[in-house]
Amino acid sequence: MATNTRVQHQEGPVATMIEEQTAKLPSDLFLWAALGSMAASLTLKIMGQNTTANFVGQWAPSFLILGLYNKLVKLEGHDGVNQ
């Protein structure tokens, strides 16, 4: 018979420090950074710099994921123990 036991894990000091600093940033910052990278990519593409445009365009998903992570940390706390 399976038992449901909740194991408590705590974040290390580096992760905690990073999360405390990024929690100070507004969540909109990551959205605007993603939109900015898409606009910059389009501009570079129009200018004929295809390789650089592709490089800059790939930043958008990373910014959006960082924004989601930032929002989750703000809502749930960084490790569920020290909320």
Backbone as numpy.savetxt, mean C-alpha at the origin, in Angstrom:
# Nx Ny Nz CAx CAy CAz Cx Cy Cz
-11.27 -34.84 16.34 -12.11 -33.67 16.34 -11.22 -32.43 16.34
-11.47 -31.53 15.43 -10.66 -30.32 15.31 -11.08 -29.29 16.34
-10.09 -28.64 16.89 -10.38 -27.55 17.84 -9.93 -26.24 17.21
-10.68 -25.23 17.46 -10.34 -23.91 16.94 -9.63 -23.13 18.02
-8.33 -23.03 17.90 -7.56 -22.23 18.84 -6.96 -21.07 18.09
-7.04 -19.92 18.69 -6.51 -18.71 18.06 -5.09 -18.48 18.56
-4.16 -18.49 17.63 -2.77 -18.27 17.97 -2.49 -16.78 17.86
-1.88 -16.21 18.88 -1.56 -14.79 18.88 -0.16 -14.58 18.30
-0.08 -13.75 17.28 1.20 -13.40 16.67 1.38 -11.90 16.80
2.59 -11.49 17.11 2.87 -10.07 17.23 3.86 -9.65 16.15
3.68 -8.43 15.67 4.59 -7.88 14.67 5.92 -7.51 15.32
6.95 -7.52 14.50 8.26 -7.10 14.97 8.34 -5.59 15.09
9.41 -5.10 15.68 9.52 -3.65 15.90 9.64 -2.85 14.60
10.25 -3.41 13.58 10.39 -2.68 12.31 9.02 -2.53 11.64
8.26 -3.62 11.58 6.92 -3.55 10.97 6.02 -2.60 11.74
6.11 -2.63 13.05 5.30 -1.72 13.87 5.66 -0.27 13.60
6.96 0.02 13.51 7.41 1.39 13.26 6.94 1.88 11.89
7.06 1.04 10.87 6.63 1.41 9.52 5.13 1.67 9.50
4.36 0.81 10.15 2.91 0.97 10.17 2.49 2.22 10.93
3.20 2.55 11.99 2.88 3.77 12.73 3.14 5.01 11.88
4.20 4.98 11.07 4.51 6.14 10.23 3.54 6.25 9.05
3.23 5.13 8.41 2.33 5.19 7.26 0.89 5.47 7.67
0.53 5.16 8.91 -0.83 5.46 9.39 -1.06 6.97 9.46
0.01 7.74 9.51 -0.11 9.20 9.55 -0.46 9.78 8.18
-0.25 9.00 7.13 -0.53 9.47 5.77 -2.02 9.31 5.47
-2.62 10.28 4.79 -4.02 10.11 4.39 -4.14 9.02 3.32
-5.22 8.27 3.38 -5.42 7.18 2.42 -5.54 7.69 0.99
-6.03 8.91 0.83 -6.16 9.49 -0.51 -4.81 9.66 -1.20
-3.76 9.79 -0.43 -2.44 10.00 -1.01 -2.07 8.86 -1.96
-2.38 7.64 -1.58 -2.04 6.48 -2.41 -2.89 6.46 -3.68
-4.15 6.86 -3.58 -5.01 6.93 -4.76 -4.49 7.98 -5.73
-4.14 9.15 -5.23 -3.61 10.21 -6.09 -2.26 9.82 -6.69
-1.45 9.10 -5.93 -0.16 8.64 -6.47 -0.38 7.66 -7.62
-1.37 6.77 -7.48 -1.68 5.83 -8.55 -2.19 6.56 -9.79
-3.09 7.52 -9.59 -3.59 8.29 -10.73 -2.48 9.11 -11.38
-1.59 9.65 -10.56 -0.46 10.41 -11.09 0.47 9.55 -11.91
0.71 8.33 -11.46 1.59 7.45 -12.23 0.95 7.04 -13.55
-0.38 6.88 -13.55 -1.05 6.57 -14.81 -0.98 7.76 -15.78
-1.17 8.96 -15.25 -1.08 10.16 -16.10 0.34 10.35 -16.63
1.32 10.13 -15.77 2.72 10.25 -16.20 3.04 9.19 -17.26
2.51 7.99 -17.08 2.74 6.93 -18.05 2.13 7.29 -19.40
0.93 7.83 -19.38 0.28 8.24 -20.63 1.08 9.35 -21.32
1.55 10.30 -20.54 2.35 11.39 -21.09 3.63 10.86 -21.73
4.30 9.96 -21.03 5.53 9.37 -21.57 5.25 8.57 -22.84
4.12 7.87 -22.85 3.74 7.08 -24.04 3.52 8.00 -25.24
2.84 9.12 -25.01 2.60 10.08 -26.09 3.92 10.67 -26.59
4.88 10.86 -25.68 6.18 11.41 -26.05 7.07 10.38 -26.73
6.62 9.13 -26.82 7.38 8.11 -27.52 8.36 7.33 -26.66
8.33 7.55 -25.36 9.24 6.84 -24.45 8.50 5.62 -23.88
8.34 4.61 -24.73 7.51 3.46 -24.39 8.02 2.66 -23.20
9.31 2.42 -23.14 9.86 1.62 -22.05 9.66 2.32 -20.71
9.96 3.60 -20.66 9.78 4.36 -19.42 8.30 4.45 -19.07
7.44 4.60 -20.07 5.99 4.67 -19.83 5.49 3.37 -19.20
5.97 2.24 -19.69 5.57 0.96 -19.10 6.06 0.83 -17.66
7.28 1.28 -17.43 7.85 1.21 -16.08 7.03 2.04 -15.09
6.74 3.28 -15.45 5.98 4.18 -14.57 4.54 3.69 -14.42
3.96 3.16 -15.48 2.59 2.66 -15.43 2.40 1.49 -14.49
3.47 0.74 -14.26 3.38 -0.41 -13.36 3.41 -0.01 -11.89
3.60 1.26 -11.60 3.57 1.71 -10.21 2.15 1.78 -9.66
1.17 2.01 -10.53 -0.21 2.23 -10.08 -0.75 1.09 -9.21
-0.63 -0.18 -9.62 -1.15 -1.24 -8.75 -0.45 -1.30 -7.39
0.84 -1.01 -7.38 1.58 -1.01 -6.11 1.05 0.07 -5.17
0.82 1.27 -5.71 0.26 2.34 -4.88 -1.12 1.98 -4.35
-1.95 1.35 -5.19 -3.29 0.98 -4.75 -3.25 -0.09 -3.67
-2.35 -1.05 -3.80 -2.20 -2.09 -2.77 -1.69 -1.49 -1.47
-0.74 -0.57 -1.57 -0.26 0.12 -0.36 -1.39 0.91 0.30
-2.25 1.51 -0.50 -3.40 2.23 0.05 -4.36 1.30 0.78
-4.60 0.12 0.21 -5.45 -0.86 0.89 -4.83 -1.32 2.20
-3.55 -1.59 2.17 -2.85 -2.01 3.38 -2.92 -0.92 4.45
-2.71 0.32 4.03 -2.77 1.45 4.95 -4.15 1.55 5.58
-5.19 1.37 4.78 -6.56 1.46 5.27 -6.85 0.32 6.26
-6.39 -0.88 5.94 -6.60 -2.01 6.85 -5.90 -1.80 8.18
-4.69 -1.28 8.14 -3.95 -1.02 9.38 -4.69 0.01 10.22
-5.23 1.03 9.57 -5.97 2.06 10.31 -7.24 1.49 10.94
-7.92 0.58 10.23 -9.18 0.04 10.72 -9.00 -1.07 11.74
-8.05 -1.95 11.51 -7.93 -3.17 12.32 -6.76 -3.17 13.29
-5.84 -2.26 13.18 -4.64 -2.32 14.01 -3.60 -3.17 13.32
-2.36 -3.03 13.76 -1.29 -3.69 13.00 -1.14 -5.17 13.27
-1.51 -5.67 14.45 -1.35 -7.10 14.67 -2.52 -7.75 15.39
-3.56 -7.03 15.65 -4.72 -7.60 16.31 -4.56 -7.76 17.81
-3.36 -7.60 18.32 -3.11 -7.72 19.76 -3.01 -6.34 20.37
-2.21 -5.48 19.76 -1.98 -4.13 20.27 -2.85 -3.12 19.55
-4.14 -3.20 19.72 -5.04 -2.28 19.02 -5.28 -1.04 19.82
